[in-house]
Amino acid sequence: MRKSDIILPDTNVVLRYLLKDIPDQYETSAEFFEKVRSGTERAVILESVLVECVYILLKFYRVPKGEVAESLTGLLHYRGVVNRDKDAMVDALRVFAENKLDVVDCMLIAKGNHDKMTIFTYDKALGKVQQAEKG
């Protein structure tokens, strides 16, 4: 069996890269993400890693919501990020930046819209934003 050349960075690698707070870890993560940015390395950023990054950046590091969404969206646009669901994840971060919804709710909206699925929810705010996003 052939080893894949796609790398799955974990939450801490993404955080060290974005925060630049631990110099040696930032250096290695920056080297990796520069290769991903240019497309010489391929990576998949799992939805769970993205959501965990949002929570940690917001709650622990107190990064403003708009900056969180912008930073992670920028990362998803790197040439070497090869997620099949990248467009939905980018849309989820846009919805997150524009609304007072939890990032998981925004993922539901974006994935539902991209995959033509309906969300089953009792959350009125989620339902309202879902309808607005459908146009």
C-alpha positions in Angstrom: 0.0 0.0 0.0 1.4 3.4 -1.0 1.8 6.1 1.6 -0.4 9.2 0.8 1.3 12.4 0.2 -1.5 14.3 1.8 -0.8 15.6 5.2 -3.4 16.1 8.0 -2.3 19.0 10.3 -3.7 18.9 13.8 -5.2 21.8 15.7 -1.9 22.7 17.4 0.0 22.9 14.1 -2.6 25.3 12.8 -2.7 27.4 16.0 1.1 27.6 16.2 1.1 28.9 12.6 -1.6 31.5 13.1 -0.6 32.7 16.6 3.2 32.6 16.2 3.4 32.1 19.9 5.9 29.3 20.3 8.9 30.1 18.1 10.3 26.7 17.3 6.8 25.3 16.6 5.9 28.4 14.6 9.0 27.9 12.5 8.2 24.3 11.5 4.5 25.0 11.0 5.4 28.1 8.9 7.7 26.0 6.7 5.0 23.4 6.2 2.2 26.0 5.5 4.5 27.9 3.1 4.8 24.6 1.1 1.0 24.2 1.3 0.5 27.8 0.2 2.6 27.4 -2.9 1.1 23.9 -3.6 4.3 21.9 -3.2 2.7 20.1 -0.2 -0.9 18.9 -0.1 -3.0 19.0 3.1 -6.5 18.4 4.2 -7.7 20.5 7.1 -10.4 18.4 8.8 -13.7 20.1 9.7 -13.1 19.0 13.4 -9.7 20.7 13.4 -11.2 23.9 11.9 -14.0 24.0 14.5 -11.6 23.3 17.3 -9.3 26.2 16.1 -12.3 28.5 16.1 -13.3 27.6 19.7 -9.7 27.9 21.0 -9.0 31.2 19.2 -12.2 32.7 20.4 -12.4 31.4 23.9 -8.8 31.0 25.0 -7.0 33.6 23.0 -9.9 36.0 22.7 -9.2 36.7 19.0 -12.1 38.6 17.5 -14.6 36.5 15.5 -14.0 38.3 12.2 -10.2 37.8 12.5 -10.7 34.1 13.3 -12.9 33.7 10.2 -10.5 35.7 8.0 -7.4 33.8 9.1 -8.9 30.4 8.7 -10.5 31.3 5.4 -7.1 32.5 4.2 -5.6 29.2 5.2 -8.2 27.2 3.4 -7.5 29.1 0.2 -3.8 27.9 0.1 -3.2 26.2 -3.2 -2.2 22.9 -1.5 -5.3 22.6 0.7 -7.2 19.9 -1.2 -10.3 19.4 0.9 -13.3 18.2 -1.1 -15.5 20.3 1.2 -13.3 23.4 1.1 -16.0 25.6 -0.5 -18.5 24.7 2.2 -16.0 25.3 4.9 -15.2 28.7 3.5 -18.9 29.5 3.3 -19.4 28.3 6.9 -16.7 30.7 8.1 -18.4 33.6 6.1 -21.8 32.7 7.7 -20.0 32.5 11.1 -18.4 36.0 10.7 -21.7 37.5 9.6 -24.1 36.0 12.2 -24.4 35.3 15.9 -24.4 31.6 15.4 -22.1 28.9 16.7 -19.5 27.7 14.2 -21.1 24.2 14.2 -24.4 25.7 13.2 -22.7 27.6 10.4 -21.1 24.3 9.2 -24.6 22.8 9.1 -25.9 25.6 7.0 -23.0 25.6 4.6 -22.9 21.8 4.2 -26.7 21.7 3.8 -26.6 24.3 1.1 -23.7 22.8 -0.8 -25.0 19.3 -0.6 -28.7 20.2 -1.1 -29.8 18.9 2.3 -32.2 20.3 4.8 -31.3 20.9 8.4 -33.7 19.5 11.0 -33.5 21.8 14.0 -35.5 23.3 16.8 -33.1 26.3 16.9 -35.1 29.3 15.5 -32.0 31.4 14.9 -30.4 28.6 12.9 -33.5 28.1 10.9 -33.8 31.8 10.1 -30.2 32.1 8.9 -30.6 28.9 6.9 -33.5 30.3 5.1 -31.7 33.6 4.4 -28.7 31.7 3.1 -30.9 29.7 0.7 -31.9 33.1 -0.8 
